[in-house]
């Protein structure tokens, strides 16, 4: 099948991941990756001013959701999973990085737009226009006044020079080595962007290092920042749920088989390598749940952690029998509280919804009484199925609450978890996608209104709700219920609904629960204005 989308997303890059420091994938992990990319391209940074888009999502949430720590940690060279990311503002002082945050008018449409002006290792001023696109993904779309495209998936080499003949020679060498080459011309000279799908050949690096000695040339390099590097050519089997089912040609294929087929085509990895990578991801999720239930978590916002108390209450207090969801609600709460405290979690597909998938998959898998090896494989396959549904959402809509509100985070995660539950219950791909569509139907229009701009209320409780919705949706479909509207059509509806929602309901801290007297009082007491 031809590539109908600009770039096929990866389950591990775009959906189940990144492994990150909480609390927000788009507002913490995305900025960390942006900062790290700028750090790499600038060859180190001594001073930085980050300018937020005035009418965007950052101004009202950047302190509460760790955006400041993400950007500064990245500019220090930290990735989203780095143990020092949460202390990056203090670490910047120790390492001599001066920084400031400012708010400005910016016509770029994305709400997570930031203009970053830095002083690089040579003492020169550099400017980068960036956007955090959701789920920890990002794009640098301009550098030093030249349009570029940097997403962290490729090996990148940039050469700026006022002399066209220099760039022509380098471009010829790069093209001969199989690289992509784009040239942009400006009033001060030209920029050559050389993109590779593998580490650059020594011949090309030698040419670049030779040019670095020329004061009129500027050389910038960046290696991939994402787990699965990009490739220039793909032969993808499908991009949507409808195409995936059509590829089955009437056979009762499991959704896990389709997930492996997709990720093999995207990454080039083997079945065993994909399974092993997802097993490692599940291990991080399980560890986050354990830490949230067992560790005395710090109160970093206003919500006192309750997961440990809830874990005891399941056996000590009279509760309604919700089956696996009595365990699932504790897992969802524990992981979200651990995320809010700056713990290491897996965005799945976002940090604001990171409790839903593990709540469903871990609690349901544990109830099946499988051997340890079989359990690990079953959990990994279920997560891959969830990732596949996330792929369909990423190709046709978004995970960004700033664009589509909480239906794109909790709603998407709930849909993914419903499909994962069907996989664990032995259902077909058709049933998995039906359950995903049903779960997303139930949450259309869900607004994003984090109190005080923190990933606490209502994010924690909505994760439990999303997990319960996923299990109920899976059970309904397995029992024979027909949700009627195909998954792809529900995804398209989510995108349309999101665009119709006022900006106040899309993670700006200006609407919904954020504007209640209690929420305003909390915000003022925390001095997060």
HELIX and SHEET records of a PDB file:
HELIX    1   1 UNK A   11  UNK A   15  3                                   5    
HELIX    2   2 UNK A   25  UNK A   29  3                                   5    
HELIX    3   3 UNK A   30  UNK A   42  1                                  13    
HELIX    4   4 UNK A   58  UNK A   61  1                                   4    
HELIX    5   5 UNK A   67  UNK A   75  1                                   9    
HELIX    6   6 UNK A   85  UNK A   87  5                                   3    
HELIX    7   7 UNK A   88  UNK A   95  1                                   8    
HELIX    8   8 UNK A  164  UNK A  176  1                                  13    
HELIX    9   9 UNK A  202  UNK A  212  1                                  11    
HELIX   10  10 UNK A  241  UNK A  247  1                                   7    
HELIX   11  11 UNK A  255  UNK A  267  1                                  13    
HELIX   12  12 UNK A  271  UNK A  294  1                                  24    
HELIX   13  13 UNK A  307  UNK A  316  1                                  10    
HELIX   14  14 UNK A  324  UNK A  340  1                                  17    
HELIX   15  15 UNK A  351  UNK A  353  5                                   3    
HELIX   16  16 UNK A  354  UNK A  366  1                                  13    
HELIX   17  17 UNK A  372  UNK A  396  1                                  25    
HELIX   18  18 UNK A  401  UNK A  404  1                                   4    
HELIX   19  19 UNK A  405  UNK A  408  5                                   4    
HELIX   20  20 UNK A  410  UNK A  424  1                                  15    
HELIX   21  21 UNK A  429  UNK A  442  1                                  14    
HELIX   22  22 UNK A  451  UNK A  453  5                                   3    
HELIX   23  23 UNK A  459  UNK A  478  1                                  20    
HELIX   24  24 UNK A  487  UNK A  500  1                                  14    
HELIX   25  25 UNK A  503  UNK A  505  5                                   3    
HELIX   26  26 UNK A  512  UNK A  515  5                                   4    
HELIX   27  27 UNK A  517  UNK A  526  1                                  10    
SHEET    1   A 2 UNK A  16  UNK A  21  0                                        
SHEET    2   A 2 UNK A 344  UNK A 348 -1                                        
SHEET    1   B 6 UNK A  98  UNK A 104  0                                        
SHEET    2   B 6 UNK A  45  UNK A  53  1                                        
SHEET    3   B 6 UNK A 113  UNK A 120 -1                                        
SHEET    4   B 6 UNK A 125  UNK A 134 -1                                        
SHEET    5   B 6 UNK A 137  UNK A 143 -1                                        
SHEET    6   B 6 UNK A 146  UNK A 150 -1                                        
SHEET    1   C 4 UNK A 180  UNK A 186  0                                        
SHEET    2   C 4 UNK A 189  UNK A 196 -1                                        
SHEET    3   C 4 UNK A 155  UNK A 161 -1                                        
SHEET    4   C 4 UNK A 218  UNK A 222 -1                                        
END                                                                             
